Amino acid sequence: MATAPEGPRPSPLENLTTEERVFPPSPEFASSANLHEDAYAEAERDPLAFWAKQAERLTWSKKWETVLDWSNPPFAKWFVGGRLNVAYNCLDRHLEAGLGERVAFYFEGEPGDSRTITYAELTEAVCQAANTLAGLGVRAGDRVAIYMPMIPETVVAMLACARLGAPHTVVFGGFSSEALQARILDCDAHVVITADGGYRRGNATALKPAVDEALVDCPDVHSVLVVRRTGQDVGWTEGRDHWWHETVEQADIHHDPEAFDAEHPLYVMYTSGTTGKPKGILHTSGGYLVGCSYTHWGVFDLKADTDVFWTAADIGWVTGHSYIVYGPLSNAATSVLYEGTPDAPHRGRWWEIIDKYKVSILYCAPTAIRTFMKWGEDIPGRFDLGSLRVLGTVGEPINPEAYVWYRENIGHSRVPVVDTWWQTETGMQMISPLPGVTPAKPGAAMRALPGVFADVVDDEGRPVPKGSGGYLVLTEPWPAMLRTIWGDDKRYVETYWSRFPGLYFAGDGAKRDEDGDIWLLGRVDDVMNVSGHRLSTTEIESALVAHPKVAEAAVVGASDEVGGQGIVAFVILRADAGDGGPDVVQELREHVEHEIGKIARPRQIMIVPELPKTRSGKIMRRLLRDVAEQRPIGDVTTLADTTVMETIKANLAAGAEGQS
Ligand code: PRX
């Protein structure tokens, strides 16, 4: 039998777009920046010496003997032999340095209540919570589940666990009782910390009933601590349930922190996998804190005595763990903590908060930025945003147009924007511009941070040339890396380390441009195959968002009669574009063709009012593929708003669909 002649190897991922805009830092910013260009060379010369130097940012009760033990890859040990207490590093040592009166958090509740919490007050509260938990029998190594709204007590609960060496698992308050139960059981937590409820979108939403429901089948949970936030009625199980204000707030304010091994588990954070049950990502103490502390200081150019820092994300995600709690507190930063949504009670709430607290560094997700674009720039225009000096994004590729909108309308064209790529698994930011060093390109994460080593490889794991696309990998271990999947070493090795032996496979597509800079192209599971070309959804979405009528776009590949996949785009129009006019679909298809080329011209464009998103803001393309291929819609239970798919379907049925 004849074998097919070998043609040129297909590119793992096409490089479709070029972006000409570059925004270098201003000379003033560059001259006073925390990190300079030389950090890259220093880290490259001797990565372990570099990380040892960063570890000196922390206070160790016993210094490490070896920076990295990589003798049993992919199971890493960092700062071997070192001992420290994470909570001490986030609290007590700042008091010892005379910073007790510095504000740790400006808390802004959604209904408008606010609290200012100093480092001294936070330390007292954490000691009280640690004493209470110890009284409930929590010992080093025991797991504690936390299911809370975005309130200061959530931070207190996490740090109290860290202080006791009891790994926490924070479950996002928007998750269901089933999700909570699965996580409690998987990590075998015996204590749960929760609240009666929290405020979201103008309503008091209950949390305690979900805990009660989850615990029906969790016989080992013996204690539940309940914070009173909303004053809602709650069910009560005598002997098991305890009010926070009757226990924690009455407890002794002194607690001596014990030092734990650098590799002592700090927390387990569950993240969804492509199949089956969520993965419990395990982070440990020393390396994780070094990574968060260093990146929070370097990537945001933190000046702890003057900046007001705000990560507008939920503590229930890794972004909240690393950049609301551990990074900022280890650096003695002053942060804003906001409980609610950006549109409660009005669409200018974020900008009002920035104005009120003179926030100087804002970190948020591209999905939020695209929502603000949709609402229009006149809303932020009503507030004084002059205090801002660094802007950041995380969570998804940011479309160049959204980046430029953020830079112009929020940063008033003078504030650097850092697009930071990382994952729950990496624990810390990995690829990002440095605000005082990098001439940033809109939409590019640019370059691995000093001390981090990343590459873009082809199907065989070979680095791709400049100008090509492929798979993002990390080529060296890093301090905040996950250590394993809780209770499942085999899945850890298979998921991250077997696609390309010796390399960490992130699951993301990426490209290197002609300068060698890195652009993220979305999850590889979202790659489309159009006439034999593998195209990333990200670049086509960005082309759509660059059209003045478009606020947000999601692109999927839908199987077509010819056997390949056709490009189907779902588009949300900007508020000021009205219904887009009778020719909007044709206009957008031509626009994509013009921006990228004929290959990327969508077969179909559907104008929709909403897009299906997970609770962390990621677009669920799987459901859009179902619509595009006219299948029944799959599982919608992980959607932030489960009615969205109905709205989309109704909208399409009403005739707003554009066919080619
Ligand atoms: O696909 C990448 C995308 O988000 C994934 C990680 O998601 P998660 O573990 O929930 O953590 C989000 C917060 C760190 C990545 O595999 N992602 C994250 N940041 C970026 C990004 N994609 C492109 N650009 C980014 N800056």
Boltz pocket constraint, residues with backbone or C-beta under 6 A from the ligand:
constraints:
  - pocket:
      binder: B
      contacts: [[A, 271], [A, 318], [A, 319], [A, 393], [A, 394], [A, 395], [A, 396], [A, 397], [A, 398], [A, 419], [A, 420], [A, 421], [A, 422], [A, 423], [A, 424], [A, 425], [A, 431], [A, 445], [A, 506], [A, 507], [A, 508], [A, 520], [A, 521], [A, 522], [A, 523], [A, 616]]
      max_distance: 6.0
